[in-house]
Amino acid sequence: MVNSVEGPETCNSYNMLKLTEDLYRRQPSSEYVDYYERTLYNHILSSQNPDKGGFVYFTPMRPQHYRVYSQPQEGFWCCVGSGMENHGKYGQLIYAHHQSNLFINLFIPSVLNWKEKGVTLTQQTRFPEEEQTQLSFKVAKPTRLALHVRQPVWSKGFQVKVNGKSVSTSVDDKGFVIIDRTWKTGDQVSINLPMTTTAEVLPDSSAWVSFVHGPIVLASATGQQNLTGLYADDSRMGHIASGAMTPLAQAPLLVQANPKDLVASIKPISGQSLRFRLPGQTTELQPFYQIHDSRYMIYWPYTAPENQKARLKELEKSDELTLKMEKSTVDKIATGEQQPESDHGFQGEQTEIGVHEDVHFRRAKGWFSYSLKNKNQAGRSLQVTLHADDAPQRFNLYFNGILLEKVQVEKKEGNGFFTKTYALPEAAQKSDTLLIKFEAPAGSETGPIYEIRLLK
């Protein structure tokens, strides 16, 4: 995803928050809320333009790329529909209760009216701009409640006081500090939430690092150049940031063998809340949710001092094929993935999807087809991605109902993924739309097809 101009969909986080809330209802755990909080602040909060109100579909992780926003009356993507809900649901999981147990999950300024108990609780905070929050009670009569305050995984030195004094508390096995007492009007609970900055690498441990302050993902704004389609039109692919990609080798390179050692060099900028300076860089780190209408960086390449030249060559090589391929691609389909298949009019019989080496595929005992867009009639060939593990492989390939080739891959070709390219018939080159069909030979099945590209 570091190479891609697409990235996580806001709808995905919307659904993950619904799932997390349901899991929490079954078994309250601070671990669920740690995830919920992080997703809420870093993806959901960042997904609406604060000035114009547009919603974001993809959030690219590619260094120095950007996001695209919807416009009223121009586009109604799935992330617009769920996006409207997202920003009305910040109060969704701040509090929860079970019998006489009240859970404080999130540190968001709010007022809770618990009518059944005659309790009003006001939470005052500027979190994450400040590292504390305060709860104030107003009750119809003195009321016995067990207050469960989440102890975040990111807060070292977490501390709770009642009416300015430290009180005896216990921490349960789900990560909540419990204060069980009779509450009166005017009682106040002060919660100290110290935050530190940490470094996180990609899950595959490749040499890319990001920085997180408490639960807040930090990023750098890197310029407003070439923001093509920043506010999307109503075109089907208008949600993708199609402006020029900055080569990975031009991304600022952090020189440090161990990314965790970089953290000690990150310094807060005096007088500015949640602003930091990376060593050797002119750009500032700030909460990602504050960056809009700009290119940005979330993941940074890093290397040991003695490996700088080799790391730059590695980035160039990694990017070369991606950039070359994107420039020569007229249309593409990530087979087995819902949205790309829907976009390309998928049809089929006796067909199924799957995943191999984290890549989606589609195969069939019958057939499946897609409609490719041949913009400016520029397409000249079709590239199909296969995998060596799936050999031998057979399928019949059709263009616009005409059999182009009976494909046979009899033996393993190297290791891993590889591509096969098929020239378009001259008649197909003059069509604006190409119907391609993969059909299993009689009594057999197609092997997995991983990606399809129409090339210039």
C-alpha positions in Angstrom: 0.0 0.0 0.0 3.0 2.3 0.3 3.2 2.2 -3.5 -0.5 2.7 -4.1 -2.5 5.9 -4.7 -5.6 4.3 -3.3 -5.3 3.0 0.3 -7.8 2.3 3.1 -11.5 3.2 2.5 -13.3 5.2 5.0 -16.2 2.7 4.8 -13.9 0.0 6.0 -13.2 1.9 9.2 -16.9 2.7 9.5 -17.7 -1.0 9.5 -14.8 -1.9 11.8 -16.0 0.6 14.4 -19.5 -0.9 14.3 -17.9 -4.4 14.8 -15.7 -3.2 17.6 -18.7 -1.6 19.4 -20.6 -4.9 19.1 -17.7 -6.8 20.5 -17.4 -4.3 23.4 -21.0 -4.7 24.2 -20.5 -8.4 24.6 -17.4 -8.1 26.7 -16.2 -4.6 27.7 -12.4 -4.3 27.2 -10.0 -1.4 27.1 -8.3 -3.1 24.2 -11.4 -2.7 22.0 -11.7 1.0 22.9 -7.9 1.6 22.3 -8.6 0.4 18.7 -11.8 2.4 18.4 -10.2 5.6 19.7 -7.2 5.3 17.3 -9.5 4.7 14.3 -11.9 7.5 15.3 -9.2 10.2 15.6 -6.8 9.1 12.8 -9.1 7.9 10.0 -12.7 9.0 10.7 -11.9 12.5 11.9 -9.5 13.0 9.0 -12.0 12.0 6.4 -14.1 15.2 6.2 -12.9 18.5 4.8 -13.4 21.0 7.7 -14.1 24.0 5.4 -16.1 22.5 2.5 -17.5 19.4 4.1 -16.4 16.9 1.4 -15.9 13.3 2.3 -12.8 11.1 1.5 -13.0 7.7 -0.1 -9.3 6.5 -0.2 -6.6 7.7 2.2 -3.4 6.9 0.3 -0.3 5.8 2.4 1.9 6.6 -0.5 4.5 9.3 0.5 3.7 12.8 -0.8 0.4 11.8 -2.3 -3.0 13.3 -1.4 -6.8 12.6 -0.8 -9.8 13.6 -2.9 -13.0 15.1 -1.5 -16.6 14.7 -2.7 -18.7 17.7 -3.6 -22.4 18.2 -3.0 -24.5 17.1 -6.1 -21.5 15.7 -7.8 -20.8 12.2 -6.3 -22.5 9.8 -3.8 -19.8 7.2 -3.1 -20.3 4.6 -0.4 -17.9 6.7 1.7 -20.3 9.7 1.3 -23.3 7.8 2.6 -21.5 6.3 5.6 -19.4 9.5 5.8 -22.5 11.5 6.7 -23.1 9.1 9.6 -19.5 9.1 10.8 -19.4 12.7 12.0 -22.7 12.4 13.8 -21.5 9.4 15.9 -18.6 10.8 17.9 -20.6 10.4 21.1 -21.4 6.8 20.3 -19.0 5.0 22.7 -17.8 7.7 25.1 -19.9 6.1 27.9 -21.5 2.7 28.6 -23.3 1.3 31.6 -24.3 -2.1 33.1 -26.5 -2.1 36.1 -24.7 0.3 38.6 -21.4 0.3 36.6 -20.6 3.4 34.5 -17.8 3.1 31.9 -15.7 6.1 30.8 -14.3 4.9 27.4 -13.3 8.0 25.5 -11.9 11.4 26.5 -14.2 13.7 24.5 -16.0 16.8 25.9 -19.6 15.8 26.5 -22.6 15.7 28.9 -24.1 12.4 29.9 -27.7 12.4 31.2 -28.3 9.0 32.9 -32.0 9.6 33.7 -32.7 6.2 35.3 -30.1 7.0 38.0 -30.7 10.7 38.3 -27.1 11.3 37.3 -25.6 14.0 35.1 -21.9 13.7 34.2 -20.0 16.5 32.5 -16.7 15.8 30.9 -14.4 18.8 30.2 -11.3 18.3 28.2 -9.2 19.6 25.3 -7.8 16.1 24.6 -5.6 15.4 22.7 -4.5 19.1 22.8 -4.0 18.6 26.5 -3.2 15.4 28.5 -6.0 15.4 31.0 -9.8 15.3 31.4 -12.2 16.2 34.2 -15.5 14.6 35.1 -18.1 16.5 37.2 -21.1 14.9 38.9 -24.6 16.3 39.5 -27.0 13.8 41.1 -30.6 14.0 42.3 -29.5 12.3 45.5 -26.2 10.6 46.7 -25.8 7.6 44.4 -23.6 4.5 44.7 -21.8 3.8 41.4 -18.7 1.9 40.3 -16.9 4.2 37.9 -14.8 2.3 35.3 -12.2 4.6 33.7 -10.3 3.2 30.7 -6.5 3.1 31.2 -5.3 3.6 27.7 -2.5 1.3 26.5 -0.6 4.4 25.3 -0.6 6.3 28.6 2.3 5.7 31.0 1.9 7.4 34.3 -1.9 7.4 34.0 -3.4 8.8 37.3 -6.9 9.3 38.7 -7.9 11.7 41.5 -11.3 12.4 43.2 -11.9 15.9 44.5 -8.1 16.6 44.1 -7.0 13.6 46.2 -5.6 10.3 45.2 -8.0 7.5 46.1 -7.7 3.8 46.4 -8.4 2.2 43.1 -8.1 -1.2 41.4 -7.5 -2.1 37.8 -9.6 -5.0 36.5 -8.3 -7.6 33.9 -10.0 -5.6 31.1 -7.9 -2.5 31.6 -10.3 -0.2 33.6 -9.5 1.6 36.8 -12.5 1.1 39.2 -13.7 3.7 41.7 -16.6 2.4 43.7 -18.2 4.9 46.0 -21.3 7.0 46.7 -21.2 10.1 44.5 -22.6 13.5 45.4 -23.2 16.7 43.4 -20.0 18.6 43.0 -17.7 15.5 43.0 -15.0 15.8 40.5 -12.7 13.1 39.0 -9.4 14.3 37.4 -7.7 12.0 35.0 -4.1 12.6 34.0 -3.3 11.2 30.5 0.5 11.5 29.8 1.3 10.9 26.1 4.6 9.9 24.6 5.8 9.6 21.0 6.5 6.1 19.6 7.7 4.7 16.3 5.8 2.0 14.4 7.0 0.1 11.3 4.9 -1.7 8.7 3.6 -5.1 9.7 6.1 -6.8 7.3 9.0 -5.0 9.1 10.2 -3.4 5.9 12.1 -0.2 6.3 9.2 2.3 6.6 8.4 4.0 9.9 5.5 6.1 11.2 5.2 8.2 14.4 2.3 8.2 16.9 1.9 10.5 19.9 -0.3 8.8 22.4 -3.1 7.5 20.0 -2.6 10.3 17.5 -0.9 9.5 14.2 1.5 12.2 13.2 2.1 13.3 9.6 3.8 16.1 7.6 2.1 18.4 5.0 4.5 18.4 2.0 2.9 20.8 -0.5 -0.1 21.7 -2.6 1.4 21.1 -6.1 -0.5 19.1 -8.7 -3.6 18.3 -6.7 -5.5 17.1 -9.7 -9.2 16.4 -9.0 -8.9 17.5 -5.3 -12.6 18.1 -5.3 -14.1 15.3 -7.3 -16.5 15.5 -10.2 -19.2 12.9 -10.8 -17.0 10.5 -12.8 -17.0 6.9 -11.8 -13.3 7.0 -10.8 -13.3 10.6 -9.5 -12.7 9.4 -6.0 -9.1 8.4 -6.8 -6.3 11.0 -6.5 -5.0 10.9 -10.1 -2.4 13.6 -9.9 1.3 12.9 -10.5 2.9 10.5 -8.2 6.1 11.7 -6.5 8.8 9.1 -6.9 9.5 7.2 -3.7 13.2 8.0 -4.0 12.3 11.7 -3.6 10.7 11.1 -0.3 12.7 12.5 2.7 14.9 9.7 3.9 15.5 9.3 7.6 19.0 8.2 8.4 18.9 5.8 11.4 19.5 2.1 11.7 16.9 1.6 14.3 13.6 3.6 13.8 12.9 3.6 17.6 16.1 5.6 18.1 14.6 8.3 15.9 12.0 9.0 18.6 14.6 10.4 21.0 15.4 13.0 18.3 11.9 14.2 17.8 11.5 17.5 19.6 8.2 19.4 20.4 8.0 22.9 18.8 7.9 25.4 21.6 4.6 27.1 22.0 2.7 24.9 19.6 0.5 22.1 20.7 1.0 18.7 19.1 3.8 20.1 16.7 7.1 18.3 16.4 10.3 18.5 14.4 12.0 15.4 12.9 15.8 15.4 13.0 17.3 16.7 9.7 13.9 17.7 8.3 12.3 21.1 7.7 8.7 19.8 7.7 6.8 19.6 10.9 5.0 16.6 12.3 1.3 17.2 13.3 -1.8 15.2 13.8 -2.8 13.7 10.5 -6.5 14.8 11.0 -5.4 18.4 10.8 -3.9 18.1 7.3 -6.2 18.9 4.4 -5.9 20.1 0.8 -2.3 19.0 0.7 0.1 16.3 -0.1 1.4 14.5 3.0 3.6 11.8 4.5 2.6 9.3 7.1 5.2 6.6 6.4 8.9 7.5 6.1 11.7 5.4 4.5 14.7 5.0 6.8 18.1 3.4 6.6 21.4 3.1 8.4 24.0 5.8 7.5 26.2 3.5 5.6 23.3 2.2 3.5 21.9 5.5 2.1 22.9 4.9 -1.5 21.6 1.3 -1.5 18.3 2.3 0.1 17.8 5.0 -2.5 18.4 2.5 -5.3 16.0 0.1 -3.7 13.3 2.8 -3.6 14.0 3.7 -7.2 13.7 0.0 -8.3 10.6 -0.5 -6.2 8.9 2.5 -7.8 10.2 2.1 -11.4 7.9 -0.8 -12.3 4.9 0.8 -10.6 5.3 4.2 -12.3 6.0 2.6 -15.7 3.0 0.2 -15.4 0.6 3.0 -14.3 1.6 5.2 -17.2 1.0 2.4 -19.7 -2.3 1.2 -18.1 -5.6 2.1 -19.8 -7.8 0.2 -17.3 -7.2 -2.5 -14.6 -9.2 -4.9 -12.5 -8.2 -6.3 -9.1 -10.0 -9.6 -9.5 -11.9 -11.0 -6.5 -12.3 -7.6 -4.9 -15.8 -6.3 -4.6 -15.5 -2.7 -5.7 -13.2 -3.2 -8.8 -15.4 -6.1 -10.0 -18.5 -4.0 -9.5 -17.0 -1.1 -11.4 -16.3 -3.4 -14.3 -19.7 -5.2 -14.7 -18.7 -8.6 -13.4 -20.8 -11.5 -14.5 -20.2 -15.2 -14.1 -21.4 -18.8 -13.4 -19.8 -21.5 -11.2 -17.1 -19.0 -10.1 -15.5 -18.2 -6.7 -13.0 -15.9 -5.2 -10.1 -16.4 -2.8 -6.8 -15.0 -1.5 -3.2 -16.3 -2.0 -0.2 -14.6 -0.6 -2.5 -11.7 0.5 -3.6 -11.1 -3.1 -7.3 -11.7 -4.2 -8.1 -13.9 -7.1 -11.1 -15.3 -9.1 -11.4 -18.7 -10.7 -14.3 -20.7 -12.2 -15.5 -24.1 -13.2 -17.8 -22.2 -15.5 -16.9 -18.7 -16.7 -16.6 -15.0 -15.6 -16.4 -11.8 -17.5 -15.7 -8.0 -17.1 -16.2 -4.9 -19.2 -13.0 -2.9 -19.6 -13.0 0.8 -20.5 -10.7 1.4 -23.6 -10.3 5.2 -23.1 -9.3 7.0 -26.3 -9.2 3.5 -27.9 -5.6 3.3 -26.6 -5.6 -0.3 -25.6 -3.3 -2.7 -27.5 -2.8 -5.7 -25.2 -4.2 -7.5 -22.2 -1.9 -8.4 -19.3 -3.1 -11.2 -16.9 -1.4 -11.9 -13.6 -1.0 -15.6 -12.6 1.0 -17.4 -9.9 3.5 -20.2 -10.4 1.9 -22.3 -7.6 -1.2 -22.7 -9.7 0.4 -24.4 -12.8 -0.7 -26.2 -14.8 -3.3 -23.6 -15.8 -5.9 -23.6 -18.7 -8.6 -21.2 -19.7 -10.3 -19.9 -22.9 -9.9 -16.1 -23.3 -12.6 -14.2 -25.3 -12.8 -10.6 -26.5 -16.2 -9.2 -27.3 -17.5 -12.8 -27.7 -14.7 -13.9 -30.0 -12.3 -16.6 -28.9 -8.8 -15.0 -28.8 -6.8 -17.9 -27.4 -6.9 -21.2 -25.6 -4.4 -20.5 -22.9 -2.3 -23.3 -21.5 0.4 -22.8 -18.9 1.7 -26.3 -18.5 4.5 -25.9 -16.0 5.7 -23.6 -13.2 7.2 -20.4 -14.5 9.7 -19.3 -11.8 8.4 -18.5 -8.4 5.6 -16.3 -7.2 3.5 -14.0 -9.5 4.1 -13.6 -13.2 2.2 -12.1 -16.1 1.1 -13.2 -19.5 0.3 -10.6 -22.3 -2.1 -11.1 -25.2 -2.3 -8.7 -28.2 -5.8 -7.3 -28.9 -7.4 -8.1 -32.3 -7.4 -5.1 -34.5 -11.2 -4.9 -34.3 -11.1 -4.8 -30.5 -8.6 -1.9 -30.6 -11.3 0.3 -32.2 -13.9 -0.3 -29.4 -14.5 2.0 -26.4 -15.5 -1.0 -24.3 -14.0 -4.5 -24.3 -15.9 -7.5 -22.9 -13.4 -10.0 -21.7 -14.4 -13.5 -20.7 -12.5 -16.3 -19.0 -14.0 -19.7 -19.6 -13.0 -23.1 -18.1 -12.4 -25.9 -20.6 -15.0 -28.6 -20.5 -14.7 -30.8 -17.4 -12.0 -28.5 -15.9 -11.7 -25.1 -14.2 -9.7 -21.9 -14.8 -6.8 -21.4 -12.4 -6.8 -18.3 -10.2 -6.6 -14.9 -12.1 -5.1 -12.2 -9.9 -5.1 -9.0 -11.9 -6.1 -7.8 -15.3 -4.7 -4.8 -17.1 -5.5 -3.2 -20.5 -2.2 -1.7 -21.7 -1.4 1.0 -24.2 
